[in-house]
Amino acid sequence: MEYDGGEPLRFEVLGLLRVRRGEREVDLGAAKQRAVLAVLLLGRNTPVSRNHIIDAVWGDAAPSSAVNLVQTYVAGLRRALEPSRARRAPAELLTSVGDGYLLRLDPAAVDLDAFERGVVAAGRLRSTGDLESAARTLDDVLALWRGEPLGGVAGLFAEVERGRLAERRLAVLEERAELLLLIGRGAELVQDLAALVGEHPLRERGHGLLMRALCQAGRQAEALGVYREARRVLIEELGVEPGPELRRLQQAVLSGENPEPERPTRPITIPAAAPEPVLQTIPAQLPRAPVALIGRDAEVERLDGLLASYPSGGLVLVVTGPAGVGKTALALHWAHRVREEFPDGQLYIDLHGYDPNQEPLGAGEVLNRFLRTLGVPSGDIPVTVEERSALFRTLVADRRMVVMLDNARGSTELMPLLPGSPSCVVVTSRRRLVGLVAHADARLVELDMLDTDAAVEVLGRVAGRDATEVGALRRLAVLCDGLPLALRIAAARLAVSPSLRVAELVAELDDEHGRLAALGLEDEDSTVRAALDASRRALSPLPARLLALLGLHPGTDVTAYVVAAMARVRVSEAQRALDALTAANLLSVGEPGRYGAHDLVRVYTRTLAGELAPEVRHEATSRMLDFYLHCADLADGLLPVGRGSVRVAPELVPQEVPRLTGAGDATAWLDAEQGNLIAAAEFAGDGVERAWLVHAWQLPYTLSRFFWLRADRSTWLRTTEAAMRAATSLGDPEARFVTLFNLGVAFSQFQRWDEALVRLREALEVARSSGDVNAQARALTTVGDMLQTLGRMDEAETFYREALEVSRAAGSRWAEATAHHNLGPLYLAMRRYEDAKTWLREAVRIYQEVGEQCGESVCHTDLAAVLLESGELSEAVASARTALSVASAAVSPYHQALAHDRLAMVFDRQGMAGAVAHWQRALALFTELNAPEADQVRARLARVRSASSVG
């Protein structure tokens, strides 16, 4: 379809943006039309919305006629790319899709795709030990670069993409040097590497490569000089010491050892901050397939036939059927069966489409995980779903992979996850996903219950019974309704109890059939409940008791610690019981140490929980809530940021808790338990028990600093609004103040200033009414912040001054430090630089006294801004570096990003090298945190690059 008159089209982005038809260059029209092509070309083979095109081409300066202009430019591109197309004939290359456009291209038609394929090929050659051929291959692909990428295309979008592509080329240049060093050709690299280091002095890898090249040339003294220079630059520009690899090289040279590593055979690895990093390893994410798949021969044959009808790839399969019918088992069996036909690996994700306790994974999060698996550093993953989808397709273009998307709910969220040909996508869902059939030519494979013969074979195979019991097995198969889940559970009961006869198990199920409640999910009936009950009765007492208690847990998975707290047993006992439930196929292990249940089993555990005595349910639930509140409070207290004086004192303190020794442990625990903590808070706020309303507001309180450090503003606002409802029902002044205060701060994060000011004034009135001077000081300071943001400087100063007086009277040094701190930016805005410096330096002193590292870091960041404006440039650099050092000690990526951003501003103002490197680091950190500051930093980077290209 890329042909017109028999001549192929070739698209070039690695230099001037050009399209060639044979030997002739295609006229792409005006500058804005070329920019539209650039956006479509970088999003090739995926729909690009009209709004995305407008944002990319015009940014904030989009004219009112932008929609019409885009339509005009697309029409012009269609004429240029397909000049022989009849006037009313549909376009083949550039088609309309929904509210956007799709540029369909063969990967062989784009020089960027050819570059990436060559890099992958070099990696494969290296993995076989053929380093010479790998280096020659990189020489060939680097020759595709004809100059600055996207040449001739203006605008912020082009500048950002240009910078990413340039970083990509730099990483490949370094990898080529690595290969030549491993071959022993370092001497011929010295001149090129010296130039590379001169152009990019903050890249540690370049310094290391140059040191190794000098050593191969017999110039060890110069190699040590390179290390000294690298250390000087890194300390002066970034405030950090050289990393472990540079230090290793220095020690090797000093001791007279060979600094070269052993000749490796691992696949190629090209670290890059670019949007198209190379595949570092071949992923193999498929979970273990079932040992034997019985009764699905026809379905497997159909899958094989569908694959054979798509010899060039691009097949999308949807395995559909009711819950528990074995969709995942069939999909995994077949995916493992054909994996040799897809040598570039397998990706797998559980989308949790039908999990009652967990939100389904969105396309953005799935793409984030896939991109990280494919070697993209977290900081380099694009922010939008469209950009992530485009990068994903780029990485897997021309690769044969299996992508399994398990437990999907709908078609819409799947579209961005579909790679191009020649990969194969396998989707499992309880729905038929007609949207995927319509828009992606997906093929359905529908599953029903197993017939009696197949069900008997499943029971006999798993349970290990012989033909003498076939009659009883047939009756058991009927009682299980041929549902694979129920069959596996019944068979597990027989497998672990060799002395139990099948007839005895049938008698148990027959006796209970008709009086046991159904699980109530889709078409399953009481026989499933009977099978589950029979499996439970086969357990020892503690695992059987835990199965009912698990139904009280509101989250998606559990650990031995929370189970031990709920059951009042030792953690070691809980661990053994959980392992027993796993062995009985009633639980499964996700992340190490975390146990979850199939959705049918989860419904079953809730049914069991409802049958417990009310006092048992109440005590176990209270212990669960108290466990989470106690541990969250412990973790919160270890975070490197000050907190209020709320007393968290659960009644039933757990006997054993996870070991948390510092901010790193605390953050990891909160990361892992975040979903459970939120679920526990929501459950406590349902109003079932008034005493639990304390948990409903205190759990979000203990998470507020974690969300702030993670820049997770949406979750913070949502949980704080829920806490506000609980605090209002409770009527406790402290609860009302804390939640009103946090709600005001959360609103401010979304720039909802008026709402923030209303909530903070309400919090101030609560504090005044209760006589809590510490709370008054905090509220006064934060109201001042809002007023300053709204430009009401005199009012803000009045509130800051009152906060200072109140905090001194209360003896609250933390609140006093905050009041000092906030006067600094106020006086900076008023150009009262000397006053600003005085107040900020006093704030730093008090922050150090109370051990508030995050506050101290921000204070140094603000002080650097004051010093920059007052012309004290060297002092501004020192203050910004101190801010970075303190933020690093606090293990706070958000505050590190703020410090990097400020350092970059100082360097940029002085015209010093290093501004771009600091902005790149700030952008990586903000992007990983999904913080809105990422867009501001991205714009600053684009501005600097644009200015340098003009100069």
Number of C-alpha atoms within 10 A of each C-alpha: 13 17 15 15 9 10 13 14 25 21 20 23 24 25 17 16 19 20 20 17 18 14 10 10 12 17 13 21 12 10 12 18 20 22 25 19 22 23 20 24 20 19 23 24 22 26 23 25 17 18 14 14 23 20 15 19 26 17 14 9 10 13 12 8 8 18 14 11 15 20 14 13 20 20 14 15 22 18 16 15 23 19 12 10 14 10 9 6 7 11 17 18 17 21 16 16 14 11 10 18 22 21 21 19 20 17 19 15 17 20 19 23 20 16 21 21 22 19 28 23 17 27 29 18 21 22 16 13 16 16 24 15 15 26 22 15 21 23 17 14 20 19 11 16 19 13 12 17 24 22 18 14 22 16 16 22 21 22 24 18 19 24 19 19 24 18 19 20 19 21 21 22 18 18 23 22 24 22 24 21 22 18 14 15 16 23 18 15 19 21 12 12 23 20 13 18 20 12 11 16 21 21 14 18 19 24 25 25 25 28 30 28 30 25 22 22 17 12 14 19 13 14 25 19 13 20 21 14 14 23 22 16 19 20 14 15 22 21 19 15 15 17 12 9 12 20 14 13 22 23 14 14 18 12 10 10 10 13 19 15 8 8 12 13 15 15 19 23 19 22 20 22 24 24 24 26 28 25 24 18 16 16 18 15 15 19 13 10 17 13 9 11 16 17 18 15 11 9 17 18 12 14 21 14 11 17 18 12 11 14 10 12 20 21 23 24 24 28 26 24 19 19 21 20 20 23 26 23 20 22 24 20 20 19 23 16 13 13 17 12 13 17 14 20 20 22 21 21 19 15 24 19 19 16 16 14 17 17 13 17 16 15 20 20 13 22 23 21 17 20 24 15 18 21 21 27 18 17 21 22 25 22 17 9 18 20 20 25 26 24 23 25 23 26 24 21 21 22 21 23 28 28 24 25 24 22 24 24 20 17 18 13 17 20 17 21 22 19 27 23 20 20 25 23 25 22 24 30 25 22 17 20 23 16 15 22 16 11 11 17 14 20 20 21 18 17 17 15 17 21 14 19 15 19 26 24 18 24 27 20 15 19 21 13 19 10 9 8 13 17 13 19 27 21 18 28 28 18 22 27 21 22 24 25 21 25 28 20 24 29 27 21 26 23 19 14 12 12 8 12 13 25 16 11 20 21 14 15 24 15 12 17 18 13 9 16 16 18 23 15 12 8 9 19 19 21 25 29 25 27 27 24 20 19 23 21 12 16 18 12 11 16 23 18 17 20 24 22 24 26 20 20 26 24 21 20 22 20 17 23 22 24 26 25 27 27 22 15 15 15 20 12 16 24 18 14 24 28 19 18 23 17 13 22 19 23 20 18 15 11 10 7 13 15 19 21 23 16 18 21 22 24 18 25 24 19 19 18 22 15 11 14 9 10 9 14 19 14 15 20 24 21 24 25 26 26 26 25 28 21 21 24 20 18 26 23 17 17 23 23 20 19 15 12 10 12 9 18 11 17 11 15 16 20 13 14 18 14 11 16 11 13 20 16 16 23 21 13 17 20 13 12 19 17 17 20 23 21 20 25 27 22 20 26 24 15 15 10 12 15 12 23 26 22 26 32 29 26 28 31 27 24 23 23 20 23 19 17 20 20 21 16 20 14 17 25 22 14 23 28 19 18 32 24 17 29 25 16 14 18 10 12 16 19 22 24 26 26 28 28 26 26 25 29 26 24 20 19 19 13 13 14 17 15 15 25 23 14 22 28 18 18 29 25 15 21 23 14 11 14 11 16 20 23 27 26 30 28 31 26 29 27 27 30 26 22 19 20 15 13 13 13 18 13 13 25 21 14 22 29 18 18 29 25 15 21 26 18 13 17 13 18 18 25 28 27 28 26 30 26 31 24 27 27 24 24 19 21 15 12 14 15 20 14 15 25 24 15 21 26 18 17 27 23 13 22 25 14 12 13 15 19 25 26 26 27 30 22 29 28 27 27 29 30 25 26 24 20 16 16 10 13 19 14 14 26 26 17 24 32 26 19 31 30 18 22 25 19 15 20 19 23 21 23 26 27 28 25 31 27 27 29 32 30 22 24 20 15 13 14 10 12 17 22 24 21 21 24 25 22 19 29 26 24 24 25 23 21 20 17 17 14 19 21 15 11 22 20 15 19 24 21 16 15 18 19 10 9 10 7 6
